[in-house]
């Protein structure tokens, strides 16, 4: 009985330590990304950047359809210094191609974005472009719930 309790305590301690290490690493990543975003915003506020010029871009290639491999579909985010711009997506199949354009205002999408479009937008906002993969860990800005209220 005592050995069981000791082993359970040891396992709980190791699990807790593992969770703490993962959380610590994620916090460091988010702090670095926030600092980078603040430096970029200070450039805009300081007047050293043309607010209307396209400055941030990122493209994510992916397989949108099971029938088509080779990562021929893509989402491209193009933003100016204040976060206004567009996310363009092209879904490519064997017999047809569909293209979508979704507006972005102040860094937030006007319409709901797909995961690939959201990844391109986040990468552009962080200055991580031009080429980004879905596996790249990026900060989540939490704008998915704000998308349907804009005009």
C-alpha positions as CSV (number, residue, x, y, z in Angstrom):
1,X,0.0,0.0,0.0
2,X,2.7,2.5,1.0
3,X,4.7,1.6,-2.1
4,X,1.7,2.2,-4.3
5,X,1.1,5.6,-2.8
6,X,4.8,6.5,-3.2
7,X,4.8,5.4,-6.9
8,X,1.6,7.3,-7.5
9,X,3.2,10.4,-6.0
10,X,6.3,10.0,-8.1
11,X,4.3,9.7,-11.3
12,X,2.2,12.7,-10.4
13,X,5.3,14.7,-9.7
14,X,6.9,13.7,-13.0
15,X,3.7,14.6,-14.9
16,X,3.4,17.9,-13.1
17,X,7.1,18.7,-13.9
18,X,6.6,17.8,-17.6
19,X,3.5,20.1,-17.8
20,X,5.5,22.9,-16.2
21,X,8.3,22.6,-18.7
22,X,5.9,22.6,-21.7
23,X,4.1,25.6,-20.3
24,X,7.3,27.5,-19.6
25,X,8.5,26.9,-23.2
26,X,5.2,28.1,-24.6
27,X,5.2,31.2,-22.4
28,X,8.7,32.0,-23.6
29,X,7.6,31.6,-27.2
30,X,4.6,33.9,-26.7
31,X,6.6,36.5,-24.9
32,X,9.2,36.6,-27.8
33,X,6.4,36.9,-30.4
34,X,4.6,39.7,-28.4
35,X,7.9,41.6,-28.2
36,X,8.4,41.2,-31.9
37,X,4.9,42.4,-32.6
38,X,5.3,45.4,-30.3
39,X,8.6,46.4,-32.1
40,X,6.8,46.2,-35.4
41,X,3.9,48.4,-34.1
42,X,6.4,50.9,-32.7
43,X,7.9,51.3,-36.2
44,X,4.5,52.2,-37.5
45,X,3.7,54.6,-34.6
46,X,7.1,56.2,-35.0
47,X,6.4,57.1,-38.5
48,X,9.3,55.1,-40.0
49,X,7.0,52.9,-42.1
50,X,4.5,53.8,-44.8
51,X,1.1,52.6,-43.4
52,X,-0.4,52.0,-46.8
53,X,2.4,50.0,-48.4
54,X,2.1,46.2,-48.4
55,X,4.7,45.1,-45.9
56,X,3.7,41.8,-44.5
57,X,3.0,38.6,-46.5
58,X,3.0,34.9,-46.0
59,X,2.0,32.0,-48.1
60,X,1.0,28.5,-46.9
61,X,0.9,25.6,-49.4
62,X,-1.2,22.6,-48.7
63,X,-3.2,19.7,-50.1
64,X,-6.8,20.8,-49.9
65,X,-8.3,17.9,-51.8
66,X,-7.5,14.2,-51.3
67,X,-7.5,13.7,-55.1
68,X,-4.7,16.2,-55.6
69,X,-1.3,15.9,-53.9
70,X,1.8,18.0,-54.2
71,X,0.6,20.9,-52.1
72,X,-0.8,22.8,-55.1
73,X,-3.4,24.7,-53.1
74,X,-2.3,27.8,-51.2
75,X,-3.4,30.7,-49.0
76,X,-1.6,34.0,-49.3
77,X,-1.9,36.9,-46.8
78,X,-1.0,40.4,-47.9
79,X,-1.2,43.2,-45.2
80,X,-0.1,46.8,-44.8
81,X,1.6,48.1,-41.6
82,X,-1.7,48.6,-39.8
83,X,-3.0,45.1,-40.6
84,X,-5.4,45.9,-43.4
85,X,-5.2,43.7,-46.4
86,X,-6.5,40.5,-47.9
87,X,-6.1,36.7,-47.7
88,X,-6.3,35.0,-51.1
89,X,-6.8,31.2,-51.3
90,X,-6.7,29.0,-54.3
91,X,-8.0,25.4,-54.0
92,X,-6.7,23.4,-56.9
93,X,-8.2,20.1,-58.0
94,X,-7.7,18.0,-61.1
95,X,-10.7,19.5,-63.0
96,X,-11.3,22.8,-61.4
97,X,-9.7,25.6,-59.3
98,X,-11.6,27.8,-56.9
99,X,-10.2,31.1,-55.7
100,X,-11.3,33.1,-52.6
101,X,-10.4,36.5,-51.3
102,X,-11.2,37.6,-47.8
103,X,-10.7,41.0,-46.4
104,X,-8.7,41.8,-43.3
105,X,-9.1,45.0,-41.2
106,X,-6.7,46.0,-38.4
107,X,-5.2,42.5,-38.5
108,X,-8.6,40.7,-38.0
109,X,-10.5,38.8,-40.7
110,X,-13.8,40.1,-41.8
111,X,-15.1,36.6,-42.7
112,X,-14.3,33.3,-41.0
113,X,-11.0,31.9,-42.2
114,X,-9.9,28.3,-42.8
115,X,-7.1,26.9,-40.7
116,X,-4.7,27.5,-43.6
117,X,-5.9,31.0,-44.2
118,X,-5.6,31.7,-40.5
119,X,-2.0,30.4,-40.4
120,X,-1.1,32.6,-43.4
121,X,-2.6,35.7,-41.6
122,X,-0.9,35.0,-38.3
123,X,2.5,34.4,-40.1
124,X,2.1,37.7,-42.0
125,X,1.2,39.6,-38.9
126,X,4.3,38.2,-37.1
127,X,6.6,38.9,-40.1
128,X,7.3,35.1,-40.5
129,X,6.7,34.9,-44.2
130,X,7.0,34.5,-47.1
131,X,6.8,30.7,-46.9
132,X,5.2,29.1,-43.9
133,X,3.9,25.6,-43.3
134,X,1.0,24.4,-41.2
135,X,3.4,22.8,-38.8
136,X,5.1,26.1,-37.9
137,X,4.0,27.1,-34.3
138,X,2.6,30.6,-34.3
139,X,0.8,32.7,-31.8
140,X,-3.0,32.6,-31.8
141,X,-4.5,36.0,-31.8
142,X,-8.0,34.8,-30.9
143,X,-9.8,36.5,-33.7
144,X,-11.9,33.6,-34.9
145,X,-14.9,34.7,-32.8
146,X,-14.7,38.3,-34.0
147,X,-15.2,37.6,-37.7
148,X,-18.9,37.8,-38.4
149,X,-19.7,41.2,-36.8
150,X,-17.8,43.4,-39.3
151,X,-19.1,45.2,-42.4
